[in-house]
Amino acid sequence: MDARKICILGDFAVGKTSLARRFVHQQFSDKYLTTVGVKVDTKAVELGAGRALKLAIWDIAGTDTPTELLLRYTRGAAGFLLVADATRAETLDCCAELRDAVLDRLGPLPHILLINKCDLEAQRELTAAALPSPLDTALARFDTSALTGAKVETAFTALARAMLESAP
């Protein structure tokens, strides 16, 4: 089975670790734990037609600006997820900055934008209709919820498919 490294990037407290935990272990915890450095999980994804991919998921500590350390962690990635918080509009700008830095460093890579915490509808600042388009290079955008699991599997699987299709 082929293996690929993906990175989960975004500002502090947007739900990167919760999304990884929901995808890999089908669990959610409302206890906030700051990621220090990077946490790596793996999961095999069945893509149909006898195709499968093992994902090495690098959950990288949140930051609002690209750092040299963050960019080192992305080395070898075949794709990445950008995570914004639906309740904090400014986290979308962070995604654009991180995307630009990673693409400048690694060249074109498949990536998907996740607007997480879509279950918090009353506090929502980012809506599909109001989203600007600073992230036009993303293959797709999904409204996700690590709490309910909404679109989490779909997003990771879409990235896995894109990486498999873009592989040399």
N, C-alpha and C positions, 0 to 999 in steps of 0.2 A: 504494500500500500504506500502510495506517495505521501510525503509529509511536507507541510508548508508552515512557515512562521507567519503569524499575523500579530499586529500590535493594536491595542486599544488605547486611544489617545483622547485627552480632553482636560478641561479645567478640574480643579479640586471639587470633590463632592457632587459630580454629575451622575455618578452611578456606574462607573466603569467596572469596579470589582463586583458589584451586585449583578451586572449583566453577565459577566464571565461566570459567576457562581450559578446563576439561573440556567445558563446554557450548558455548562459542564455537569452540574450536580442536580439540576431542577430544584434548587432551594433558594430561599430568600431570607435574609435576616435584616431587621431594621436597626441593628446595632452598627453604628458607623465606626469603621476602622480605617485609619489612614494607611494607604499603601506606602511603604518606604522602599524606594528603588523600583523593583519589579517583582511581580508574582507570576509564575508560569504554570499553566495547566495544559492538559492535552485532551483532545476528544476526537474520535473518528466520526466522520460525517459520511453518510450514504447519500450519493447523488443520483441514484437511479442508473439504469442501463449498465449495471455491473461496475459503476465507477464509485470510488470512495477516496476520501482524502483524510489524512490524519493532521489535525490542526494543533500546532504548538501556539498557544494563546498567551501572549505577553501583555499582562495588565500593568501598564507603566504608571507610576505615581503621577498624580494630577499636577498640572502646571499651567499658568496662564501665558507663559512665554516659552518658546523653544530654548532648551539649554543644550549644551554640548553633551551632557550625560544622557539626556533624553534621546538625542540623535544617535548616540552610540548604541543605545538599546534597540533602536529601529534597524540597525545594520542586519542585513540578511532577510528582512521581511519581504514576503511575497504580496502582501496587501495589508490594509489597516482599516479600522473602524474609528470614526471620529464621533465623539459623544458630546452632545449639548444637553443642558437641563431645560426642560420645557418651562420651568418656573423661574428661570434666570436668563433673560434674553441675551445678556452680555457674553454668555458662554458660547454663543454661536460665533462671535468675533474671534474668540480663542481658537475654535476649530479651524477657522480660515488661516490664522497665523501658523498653527501647528501643521496643517496640510501643506502650506507653502514651503515651510522649512524642510519637511520630510521629502517632498517632491524635488526640491532643489538639491538635496543631499543624495537621494536614491534614484532619481529619475521617475518616469511615469510608472505608477503602481495602481492596481485596482483599489478603490476605497469607497466606503459607504458612510453616509451621515445618519446617525441615530439621534432622534430627539427623544430623550429618555424622560421618564416620570410622567408619561401622558395620562396616567391614572389620576393625577392631581389636577383635574380639570378646573377647579375653582381658583387655583393659584397660577394657572397657565399664562405665560407671557408670549410664548412662541406657538403660533398656530400655522397650519399649512398655508392658509391664504395670505398670512402676513409675513411669511418668510421671505427675506431678500434672497438674492441669488449669488452670494459670494462664494458659494461652494458648487458651482456649475460642473466642476470636473468629477464630482461624486457620481458613481454608477447609479445610485438610488438613494432615497431618503425614506427612513422608516420611523414612525412614531412607535416607540417601544415603552414597555413597563417591565422593569425587573421584578416588581412586586407581583404583577398578575401573569407575567410571561408573555404578554402581548407582543407579537412580531419579533421576539428575540431569536427563536430558532430560524425563522424566515431570513432575518438579516445575516446571521452567521452563514447559513447555507448559501445565500445569494453571493456572499463574498467568496466562499469556497468554490462555487461554480465559476465565478469570474476568474479566479486565480488559475483554475485548471484549464480554462479556455485560453488564457493569455500566456500560458507556459510555452516556452520554445519547444 
